[in-house]
Amino acid sequence: MLQIPLRPLATTAAIFVGTIVQADQRPSGFVDAATIVPGLIVEMRYASSHNFVGEAIEGYERPVCLLTLKAAHALALVQSDLGSQGLGLKVFDCYRPQRAVAHFARWARDDGDVRRKAEFYPKVNKRDLFALGYIAYRSGHSRGSTTDLTLVRRADGVELDMGTGFDIFGPKSSPADTSVGADARRNRAALAAAMENRGFRPYKKEWWHFTLRGEPFPDQYFDFPVR
């Protein structure tokens, strides 16, 4: 395992300081969340072409939701809580290798590649995605305790109305946005309440994004592949 110190990287949103941990194999502190969270639906978007880049992202070799063991256990409690309401969780992204973050950064600098603009960022210039806080040079996902997810009906796996889809870059994706319908606002609030009750904190730009408080690797950014 090779650890490379990071120099502070300034953006308009934050300054990132930490260590990139390069290794080919999954560290012992990480697990396949589907083995811990009963009934978890996994749709790893970055292992497919259905994402804002339009192709499978570097480092996603299999559609597996990897999380730190602590985050996976917390997510299992959320899933259990939701069961009494006939609801469950569907994840779109979990641990994200640093090489995938670098792939996003390269894509964002390529002005000519706008093949998925109509679906994912129709009103945003891709060059502004860093400044607006939708893409960062260091992602909390790479620390292993952040997940992107939504609510589904437990009976049939159908997603609840959240007002926008996953990874739609724009103001409507903010949890505080009031332009979405009443059902979407209630569903966003229900998801946030369930996650926060079990120790996850939300992100003000994206209704689907949550990070475990007290995460076990707060200053480490991993780069092992998802497999």
N, C-alpha and C positions, 0 to 999 in steps of 0.2 A: 504494500500500500504506500503510495507516494502522496504526501501532503504538500501543497503549494500555497504559501501565504499570498493573500490577495492584497493588492494595493487598494486604498479607498477609491471607490468609483462614485463620482458625483453625478446625479441627474437632477432634474427639477423636482423630483418627488422625494428622493432620499439619498443617503450616503450608505453604501454597503461595505462592511468590513467583516472579513471572515476568512475561512480556509477552504479551498477546493480540495476535496478528498478523492483522489483518483484510484480506482480499483476495478478489476474486471468482475469480481464476484460480489454478490449481495452480502453486506455485513450482517452479523448475527442479530443485530438489533432491529432488523426489518423483517416483515412477514407479508405473505399474500393475504390481504385483508378479507378476501372471500372465504378463507378458512377460519376466520375469527368471527365474522359478522354473518349470522344465518340469514339467508334469503337476499343478500346484497346483489343488486343487479349491476353488472359491470359493462360499460360501453366506453372503452378507452379510445377517445376520439383521435389522439395523436398517434395511435398505432394504425390508423386508417387514413384515407384521403378526405374524410368528412371533417374538415377543420379549416381554419382561416388561411392556412398556407396552401391547402389543396393537395397535399401528399403526406405519406407517412413521415413522421418526424424522426430525425436521427436519435438513436438510443432506445427507441421503442421497438423491441424485437418481438414482443408478444403482448397481447391485450390483457395485461395483468395489473391489478391495483395493488401496488406495494406501498406500505406505510410502516412507520415505526410501530413496534409492538404496543407502546403506550397509546398511540393515536388509534390503532385498530381496536383496542379494547374500549376506548371511549366511544368510538363509532358503533360498536356493538351495543352499548348502553342506549345510544340514540335510537338504533333500530328497534330495540326492545320497547322503549317508551312509545314509539310511533305505532307499534303493533296494536295497542289498545284502541287506536283510532282507525284501524284498517289501512294504515299507510306504511310505506317503507322507503328505502333510499336507493337511488341510482347514481353511480359515480361516473364522471366523465374524465377525470384526471386525478392522480394521486401523487406518488413520488415522481419527480421529473429530473432526469439526468442533466447535468450542466451542459453537456453537448447538445441537448435539445434546446436549451435556452440560447446557446450560440447559434443554432439553426434559425430560431426566431429572429435573432438580431440580424443575421445575414439577409433574411427575407425582407425585413423591414427597411433595409437600405437599398433594396432593388425596386426602384420606382416603376419598372416595367412589368412587374409581376402583380397584377391585380385581378387574377382569375376568380377569386372568391369574394371580391369586394361587395357585390350585390347582396350576398347573404349575410356576411359577417361584419362589414364596416361600411355600409352604404353612404353614410354622411360624414365619414372621418377620413382625412388624408393619412395614409399609412405611415408617412414620415412623422406624424404627430403622436403615434401610439406610445412612444416612450414618454413624452412630456405629459400626456394625459393619464399615465399610470396603468395602461393596459398591458404593456410589455416592459420588462426590466432586464438589465444585464445580469442581475442575480435574482433568482426567484425563490420565495419561501418553499415552493414545492420541492426544491432540491435538498431541503433539510429533512424531508420525509414525514412531516406531520401536518401538511396542508392538503386539502382535498377540494375538488370541485364537484358538486353534486346537486341533485334535485329530489323532489318528493314524487312517489308513485303510489297508485292504488295497489295495495298488497294482493288483491284478488287476481288482477290481470296484468300488472306491471305498467299500466298506462300512466304517463307523466301528467302531473297536475299543471294547470295553467299558471305560468309564472310571468306572463306579460311579454317576455322575450325568450328566445332560445338560449342555449349555452354559448358563451363566447361571442355574443353580439356586442360589439364595441360602440358605445354611445350612452347618452344620459339615461335612456330608458332602463338600462341594466343596473342602475344604482338602486340599492334596497330602499332608498328614501324617495324614489321617483313616484309622483302621484298621478302621472298621466296614464299609467296602465289601469286596467279595470279593477273593480272591487274584489273580484275573486282572486286575481293575481296578487293584489296587495295582501289579502288574507293568507294566501298560500306562502308568500315570501315571509310573512311574519311568523307563520307556523314553523317553517323550516329554521328560521333564525332562532326562535325560542327553543326548539328542540336541541339545536346544536349548542347554543350558549349554555343551556342547562347542564350539559355534560362537558363543559370546559373549553369549547371552541369559541374563538372570536371571529366576527365577520369582517369583511372588507367593504369599505364604503362605495367602491366603484362597481362591484359585482355581487349580485344576490346569491350566486352559487359558490362563492369562495370563502373557506373557513380554515383557520389555523389553530391548532391545539395550544392553549396556554400552558406554560411550563414544559414546552417541547424538549425532548432529550438532547437534541443537537442544535442549539440555537445559533451557533456560530460556524457550523460546518455545512458545506455545499457539496453533495456527493455527485459522482459522475459514473457510477456503475450502470450498465444497461438494464432496462426493464425486460426480464425474460423469465 
